[in-house]
């Protein structure tokens, strides 16, 4: 655990956690590709910082077309 200096929480420690982020991409053609990004694959729901928002599992899929 570590404390966040200057956060106004009086040195309250942040618990340890594991976060796994990954991505995979595939080129469909010279002009198109698809990408999948996954954040927090372990679905270890936690607060990134003591006062921060909760970080759940998230996945994004994007298609890029170059004209």
Gaussian input, Z-matrix of N, CA and C with variables (Angstrom, degrees):
# hf/3-21g

backbone

0 1
 N
 C     1     B1
 C     2     B2     1     A1
 N     3     B3     2     A2     1     D1
 C     4     B4     3     A3     2     D2
 C     5     B5     4     A4     3     D3
 N     6     B6     5     A5     4     D4
 C     7     B7     6     A6     5     D5
 C     8     B8     7     A7     6     D6
 N     9     B9     8     A8     7     D7
 C    10    B10     9     A9     8     D8
 C    11    B11    10    A10     9     D9
 N    12    B12    11    A11    10    D10
 C    13    B13    12    A12    11    D11
 C    14    B14    13    A13    12    D12
 N    15    B15    14    A14    13    D13
 C    16    B16    15    A15    14    D14
 C    17    B17    16    A16    15    D15
 N    18    B18    17    A17    16    D16
 C    19    B19    18    A18    17    D17
 C    20    B20    19    A19    18    D18
 N    21    B21    20    A20    19    D19
 C    22    B22    21    A21    20    D20
 C    23    B23    22    A22    21    D21
 N    24    B24    23    A23    22    D22
 C    25    B25    24    A24    23    D23
 C    26    B26    25    A25    24    D24
 N    27    B27    26    A26    25    D25
 C    28    B28    27    A27    26    D26
 C    29    B29    28    A28    27    D27
 N    30    B30    29    A29    28    D28
 C    31    B31    30    A30    29    D29
 C    32    B32    31    A31    30    D30
 N    33    B33    32    A32    31    D31
 C    34    B34    33    A33    32    D32
 C    35    B35    34    A34    33    D33
 N    36    B36    35    A35    34    D34
 C    37    B37    36    A36    35    D35
 C    38    B38    37    A37    36    D36
 N    39    B39    38    A38    37    D37
 C    40    B40    39    A39    38    D38
 C    41    B41    40    A40    39    D39
 N    42    B42    41    A41    40    D40
 C    43    B43    42    A42    41    D41
 C    44    B44    43    A43    42    D42
 N    45    B45    44    A44    43    D43
 C    46    B46    45    A45    44    D44
 C    47    B47    46    A46    45    D45
 N    48    B48    47    A47    46    D46
 C    49    B49    48    A48    47    D47
 C    50    B50    49    A49    48    D48
 N    51    B51    50    A50    49    D49
 C    52    B52    51    A51    50    D50
 C    53    B53    52    A52    51    D51
 N    54    B54    53    A53    52    D52
 C    55    B55    54    A54    53    D53
 C    56    B56    55    A55    54    D54
 N    57    B57    56    A56    55    D55
 C    58    B58    57    A57    56    D56
 C    59    B59    58    A58    57    D57
 N    60    B60    59    A59    58    D58
 C    61    B61    60    A60    59    D59
 C    62    B62    61    A61    60    D60
 N    63    B63    62    A62    61    D61
 C    64    B64    63    A63    62    D62
 C    65    B65    64    A64    63    D63
 N    66    B66    65    A65    64    D64
 C    67    B67    66    A66    65    D65
 C    68    B68    67    A67    66    D66
 N    69    B69    68    A68    67    D67
 C    70    B70    69    A69    68    D68
 C    71    B71    70    A70    69    D69
 N    72    B72    71    A71    70    D70
 C    73    B73    72    A72    71    D71
 C    74    B74    73    A73    72    D72
 N    75    B75    74    A74    73    D73
 C    76    B76    75    A75    74    D74
 C    77    B77    76    A76    75    D75
 N    78    B78    77    A77    76    D76
 C    79    B79    78    A78    77    D77
 C    80    B80    79    A79    78    D78
 N    81    B81    80    A80    79    D79
 C    82    B82    81    A81    80    D80
 C    83    B83    82    A82    81    D81
 N    84    B84    83    A83    82    D82
 C    85    B85    84    A84    83    D83
 C    86    B86    85    A85    84    D84
 N    87    B87    86    A86    85    D85
 C    88    B88    87    A87    86    D86
 C    89    B89    88    A88    87    D87
 N    90    B90    89    A89    88    D88
 C    91    B91    90    A90    89    D89
 C    92    B92    91    A91    90    D90
 N    93    B93    92    A92    91    D91
 C    94    B94    93    A93    92    D92
 C    95    B95    94    A94    93    D93
 N    96    B96    95    A95    94    D94
 C    97    B97    96    A96    95    D95
 C    98    B98    97    A97    96    D96
 N    99    B99    98    A98    97    D97
 C   100   B100    99    A99    98    D98
 C   101   B101   100   A100    99    D99
 N   102   B102   101   A101   100   D100
 C   103   B103   102   A102   101   D101
 C   104   B104   103   A103   102   D102
 N   105   B105   104   A104   103   D103
 C   106   B106   105   A105   104   D104
 C   107   B107   106   A106   105   D105
 N   108   B108   107   A107   106   D106
 C   109   B109   108   A108   107   D107
 C   110   B110   109   A109   108   D108
 N   111   B111   110   A110   109   D109
 C   112   B112   111   A111   110   D110
 C   113   B113   112   A112   111   D111
 N   114   B114   113   A113   112   D112
 C   115   B115   114   A114   113   D113
 C   116   B116   115   A115   114   D114
 N   117   B117   116   A116   115   D115
 C   118   B118   117   A117   116   D116
 C   119   B119   118   A118   117   D117
 N   120   B120   119   A119   118   D118
 C   121   B121   120   A120   119   D119
 C   122   B122   121   A121   120   D120
 N   123   B123   122   A122   121   D121
 C   124   B124   123   A123   122   D122
 C   125   B125   124   A124   123   D123
 N   126   B126   125   A125   124   D124
 C   127   B127   126   A126   125   D125
 C   128   B128   127   A127   126   D126
 N   129   B129   128   A128   127   D127
 C   130   B130   129   A129   128   D128
 C   131   B131   130   A130   129   D129
 N   132   B132   131   A131   130   D130
 C   133   B133   132   A132   131   D131
 C   134   B134   133   A133   132   D132
 N   135   B135   134   A134   133   D133
 C   136   B136   135   A135   134   D134
 C   137   B137   136   A136   135   D135
 N   138   B138   137   A137   136   D136
 C   139   B139   138   A138   137   D137
 C   140   B140   139   A139   138   D138
 N   141   B141   140   A140   139   D139
 C   142   B142   141   A141   140   D140
 C   143   B143   142   A142   141   D141
 N   144   B144   143   A143   142   D142
 C   145   B145   144   A144   143   D143
 C   146   B146   145   A145   144   D144
 N   147   B147   146   A146   145   D145
 C   148   B148   147   A147   146   D146
 C   149   B149   148   A148   147   D147
 N   150   B150   149   A149   148   D148
 C   151   B151   150   A150   149   D149
 C   152   B152   151   A151   150   D150
 N   153   B153   152   A152   151   D151
 C   154   B154   153   A153   152   D152
 C   155   B155   154   A154   153   D153
 N   156   B156   155   A155   154   D154
 C   157   B157   156   A156   155   D155
 C   158   B158   157   A157   156   D156
 N   159   B159   158   A158   157   D157
 C   160   B160   159   A159   158   D158
 C   161   B161   160   A160   159   D159
 N   162   B162   161   A161   160   D160
 C   163   B163   162   A162   161   D161
 C   164   B164   163   A163   162   D162
 N   165   B165   164   A164   163   D163
 C   166   B166   165   A165   164   D164
 C   167   B167   166   A166   165   D165
 N   168   B168   167   A167   166   D166
 C   169   B169   168   A168   167   D167
 C   170   B170   169   A169   168   D168
 N   171   B171   170   A170   169   D169
 C   172   B172   171   A171   170   D170
 C   173   B173   172   A172   171   D171
 N   174   B174   173   A173   172   D172
 C   175   B175   174   A174   173   D173
 C   176   B176   175   A175   174   D174
 N   177   B177   176   A176   175   D175
 C   178   B178   177   A177   176   D176
 C   179   B179   178   A178   177   D177
 N   180   B180   179   A179   178   D178
 C   181   B181   180   A180   179   D179
 C   182   B182   181   A181   180   D180
 N   183   B183   182   A182   181   D181
 C   184   B184   183   A183   182   D182
 C   185   B185   184   A184   183   D183
 N   186   B186   185   A185   184   D184
 C   187   B187   186   A186   185   D185
 C   188   B188   187   A187   186   D186
 N   189   B189   188   A188   187   D187
 C   190   B190   189   A189   188   D188
 C   191   B191   190   A190   189   D189
 N   192   B192   191   A191   190   D190
 C   193   B193   192   A192   191   D191
 C   194   B194   193   A193   192   D192
 N   195   B195   194   A194   193   D193
 C   196   B196   195   A195   194   D194
 C   197   B197   196   A196   195   D195
 N   198   B198   197   A197   196   D196
 C   199   B199   198   A198   197   D197
 C   200   B200   199   A199   198   D198

   B1=1.4616
   B2=1.5243
   B3=1.3007
   B4=1.4519
   B5=1.5155
   B6=1.3338
   B7=1.4557
   B8=1.5243
   B9=1.3164
   B10=1.4514
   B11=1.5221
   B12=1.3418
   B13=1.4525
   B14=1.5236
   B15=1.3288
   B16=1.4564
   B17=1.5049
   B18=1.3140
   B19=1.4653
   B20=1.5205
   B21=1.3181
   B22=1.4590
   B23=1.5111
   B24=1.3135
   B25=1.4578
   B26=1.5194
   B27=1.3389
   B28=1.4572
   B29=1.5100
   B30=1.3283
   B31=1.4537
   B32=1.5152
   B33=1.3154
   B34=1.4626
   B35=1.5269
   B36=1.3386
   B37=1.4661
   B38=1.5270
   B39=1.3160
   B40=1.4623
   B41=1.5185
   B42=1.3117
   B43=1.4574
   B44=1.5233
   B45=1.3153
   B46=1.4612
   B47=1.5268
   B48=1.3305
   B49=1.4518
   B50=1.5238
   B51=1.3215
   B52=1.4569
   B53=1.5228
   B54=1.3284
   B55=1.4592
   B56=1.5221
   B57=1.3430
   B58=1.4641
   B59=1.5268
   B60=1.3394
   B61=1.4565
   B62=1.5280
   B63=1.3356
   B64=1.4544
   B65=1.5259
   B66=1.3361
   B67=1.4576
   B68=1.5214
   B69=1.3215
   B70=1.4605
   B71=1.5244
   B72=1.3256
   B73=1.4581
   B74=1.5192
   B75=1.3297
   B76=1.4618
   B77=1.5280
   B78=1.3120
   B79=1.4569
   B80=1.5216
   B81=1.3135
   B82=1.4653
   B83=1.5200
   B84=1.3291
   B85=1.4598
   B86=1.5286
   B87=1.3358
   B88=1.4677
   B89=1.5247
   B90=1.3310
   B91=1.4577
   B92=1.5235
   B93=1.3226
   B94=1.4625
   B95=1.5309
   B96=1.3153
   B97=1.4645
   B98=1.5226
   B99=1.3149
   B100=1.4541
   B101=1.5305
   B102=1.3306
   B103=1.4554
   B104=1.5226
   B105=1.3293
   B106=1.4625
   B107=1.5258
   B108=1.3158
   B109=1.4607
   B110=1.5210
   B111=1.3124
   B112=1.4674
   B113=1.5251
   B114=1.3104
   B115=1.4550
   B116=1.5280
   B117=1.3086
   B118=1.4618
   B119=1.5274
   B120=1.3365
   B121=1.4660
   B122=1.5283
   B123=1.3134
   B124=1.4619
   B125=1.5281
   B126=1.3359
   B127=1.4669
   B128=1.5267
   B129=1.3235
   B130=1.4583
   B131=1.5241
   B132=1.3262
   B133=1.4626
   B134=1.5215
   B135=1.3149
   B136=1.4598
   B137=1.5182
   B138=1.3143
   B139=1.4543
   B140=1.5097
   B141=1.3327
   B142=1.4584
   B143=1.5245
   B144=1.3216
   B145=1.4573
   B146=1.5211
   B147=1.3003
   B148=1.4715
   B149=1.5182
   B150=1.3206
   B151=1.4629
   B152=1.5314
   B153=1.3332
   B154=1.4604
   B155=1.5131
   B156=1.3251
   B157=1.4612
   B158=1.5235
   B159=1.3148
   B160=1.4562
   B161=1.5263
   B162=1.3405
   B163=1.4574
   B164=1.5331
   B165=1.3439
   B166=1.4662
   B167=1.5293
   B168=1.3278
   B169=1.4635
   B170=1.5180
   B171=1.3294
   B172=1.4637
   B173=1.5229
   B174=1.3252
   B175=1.4667
   B176=1.5231
   B177=1.3342
   B178=1.4594
   B179=1.5268
   B180=1.3222
   B181=1.4575
   B182=1.5309
   B183=1.3379
   B184=1.4673
   B185=1.5189
   B186=1.3013
   B187=1.4628
   B188=1.5119
   B189=1.3143
   B190=1.4494
   B191=1.5183
   B192=1.3315
   B193=1.4612
   B194=1.5198
   B195=1.3203
   B196=1.4498
   B197=1.5095
   B198=1.3155
   B199=1.4675
   B200=1.5075
   A1=111.46
   A2=115.81
   A3=120.34
   A4=109.01
   A5=114.98
   A6=120.71
   A7=108.53
   A8=116.63
   A9=122.15
   A10=107.42
   A11=117.32
   A12=119.33
   A13=111.75
   A14=115.99
   A15=121.41
   A16=114.99
   A17=118.32
   A18=119.24
   A19=112.42
   A20=116.92
   A21=119.27
   A22=113.27
   A23=118.30
   A24=120.41
   A25=111.33
   A26=116.80
   A27=120.56
   A28=114.69
   A29=118.00
   A30=120.54
   A31=114.14
   A32=117.55
   A33=121.34
   A34=109.35
   A35=118.96
   A36=120.09
   A37=112.61
   A38=114.92
   A39=122.30
   A40=106.71
   A41=117.61
   A42=121.57
   A43=112.16
   A44=116.70
   A45=120.10
   A46=110.77
   A47=116.37
   A48=122.48
   A49=109.13
   A50=116.41
   A51=122.47
   A52=107.82
   A53=116.20
   A54=121.54
   A55=108.04
   A56=116.83
   A57=121.52
   A58=107.08
   A59=116.22
   A60=122.69
   A61=107.89
   A62=117.47
   A63=120.75
   A64=110.12
   A65=115.27
   A66=119.50
   A67=109.27
   A68=115.14
   A69=122.25
   A70=106.99
   A71=116.26
   A72=120.61
   A73=108.86
   A74=115.20
   A75=120.65
   A76=108.38
   A77=116.00
   A78=120.47
   A79=108.49
   A80=116.71
   A81=122.31
   A82=111.97
   A83=115.62
   A84=121.67
   A85=107.06
   A86=116.30
   A87=120.21
   A88=111.93
   A89=116.63
   A90=120.30
   A91=114.30
   A92=119.38
   A93=119.99
   A94=111.29
   A95=114.35
   A96=120.47
   A97=109.07
   A98=116.24
   A99=121.97
   A100=107.60
   A101=116.73
   A102=121.61
   A103=109.24
   A104=115.80
   A105=122.59
   A106=107.36
   A107=116.53
   A108=122.83
   A109=108.27
   A110=117.11
   A111=121.54
   A112=108.14
   A113=116.08
   A114=122.84
   A115=108.74
   A116=116.64
   A117=123.46
   A118=110.90
   A119=115.98
   A120=121.70
   A121=113.07
   A122=117.84
   A123=120.95
   A124=112.06
   A125=116.55
   A126=123.11
   A127=111.48
   A128=115.43
   A129=122.40
   A130=107.49
   A131=116.96
   A132=121.43
   A133=108.18
   A134=116.40
   A135=121.34
   A136=109.24
   A137=115.20
   A138=121.83
   A139=107.37
   A140=116.94
   A141=120.83
   A142=110.58
   A143=117.09
   A144=123.86
   A145=106.36
   A146=116.30
   A147=119.45
   A148=112.40
   A149=117.73
   A150=120.33
   A151=112.58
   A152=117.64
   A153=121.57
   A154=112.84
   A155=115.21
   A156=119.69
   A157=110.75
   A158=115.32
   A159=121.47
   A160=109.64
   A161=117.30
   A162=122.95
   A163=109.12
   A164=118.48
   A165=121.43
   A166=110.21
   A167=117.38
   A168=122.79
   A169=108.97
   A170=116.76
   A171=121.31
   A172=108.57
   A173=117.29
   A174=121.73
   A175=108.73
   A176=115.73
   A177=122.03
   A178=108.85
   A179=115.41
   A180=121.34
   A181=106.82
   A182=115.86
   A183=118.81
   A184=110.60
   A185=115.67
   A186=123.22
   A187=106.90
   A188=117.60
   A189=121.75
   A190=109.49
   A191=115.70
   A192=122.05
   A193=108.60
   A194=116.15
   A195=121.67
   A196=109.08
   A197=116.43
   A198=120.97
   A199=111.36
   D1=154.05
   D2=177.66
   D3=-140.68
   D4=159.43
   D5=179.56
   D6=-101.16
   D7=152.45
   D8=179.26
   D9=-103.78
   D10=103.88
   D11=-177.34
   D12=-64.06
   D13=140.68
   D14=176.65
   D15=74.66
   D16=10.31
   D17=-177.58
   D18=-88.31
   D19=-7.81
   D20=178.88
   D21=79.71
   D22=15.59
   D23=-179.18
   D24=-106.26
   D25=9.67
   D26=174.23
   D27=67.54
   D28=31.80
   D29=177.26
   D30=75.28
   D31=20.56
   D32=178.24
   D33=-63.91
   D34=127.88
   D35=-176.57
   D36=-72.98
   D37=153.03
   D38=174.73
   D39=-99.85
   D40=128.13
   D41=-179.64
   D42=-64.89
   D43=153.94
   D44=-179.82
   D45=-76.33
   D46=153.63
   D47=179.38
   D48=-157.95
   D49=165.35
   D50=178.85
   D51=-119.94
   D52=132.16
   D53=177.13
   D54=-124.95
   D55=129.81
   D56=177.58
   D57=-118.83
   D58=119.12
   D59=176.50
   D60=-114.58
   D61=142.63
   D62=-178.96
   D63=-150.07
   D64=160.94
   D65=173.16
   D66=-145.90
   D67=155.98
   D68=174.68
   D69=-137.56
   D70=139.59
   D71=-179.44
   D72=-133.90
   D73=149.70
   D74=179.51
   D75=-141.95
   D76=129.51
   D77=177.83
   D78=-86.98
   D79=117.11
   D80=-178.94
   D81=-78.88
   D82=-37.60
   D83=179.36
   D84=-159.64
   D85=-173.22
   D86=176.98
   D87=-61.94
   D88=-25.50
   D89=-173.60
   D90=-110.72
   D91=-7.47
   D92=-173.90
   D93=-137.05
   D94=141.85
   D95=174.68
   D96=-145.38
   D97=157.01
   D98=179.22
   D99=-125.65
   D100=144.65
   D101=-177.90
   D102=-139.23
   D103=138.51
   D104=176.04
   D105=-118.98
   D106=123.95
   D107=176.23
   D108=-111.61
   D109=134.03
   D110=177.08
   D111=-127.19
   D112=129.26
   D113=-179.35
   D114=-115.54
   D115=135.86
   D116=179.81
   D117=59.60
   D118=55.86
   D119=-178.84
   D120=-57.00
   D121=-30.32
   D122=-179.19
   D123=-76.03
   D124=-5.46
   D125=-178.23
   D126=52.89
   D127=37.28
   D128=176.28
   D129=-82.57
   D130=87.07
   D131=-176.75
   D132=-66.39
   D133=124.47
   D134=-176.27
   D135=-154.82
   D136=169.54
   D137=172.42
   D138=-95.94
   D139=125.17
   D140=-178.65
   D141=-59.56
   D142=-38.80
   D143=172.47
   D144=-134.62
   D145=163.58
   D146=-177.35
   D147=-55.49
   D148=-35.08
   D149=-178.67
   D150=-103.52
   D151=4.01
   D152=-176.56
   D153=-85.10
   D154=178.13
   D155=-179.86
   D156=-80.74
   D157=161.32
   D158=179.73
   D159=-73.72
   D160=136.77
   D161=-177.22
   D162=-108.31
   D163=102.64
   D164=177.53
   D165=-95.34
   D166=-175.21
   D167=173.38
   D168=-68.34
   D169=141.24
   D170=178.78
   D171=-146.71
   D172=138.12
   D173=176.73
   D174=-130.66
   D175=139.48
   D176=178.61
   D177=-129.40
   D178=140.17
   D179=176.23
   D180=-121.66
   D181=131.81
   D182=179.17
   D183=-132.53
   D184=145.58
   D185=176.79
   D186=-117.94
   D187=124.76
   D188=179.87
   D189=-113.59
   D190=126.96
   D191=177.57
   D192=-120.91
   D193=123.46
   D194=179.84
   D195=-99.64
   D196=124.02
   D197=-179.27
   D198=-98.36

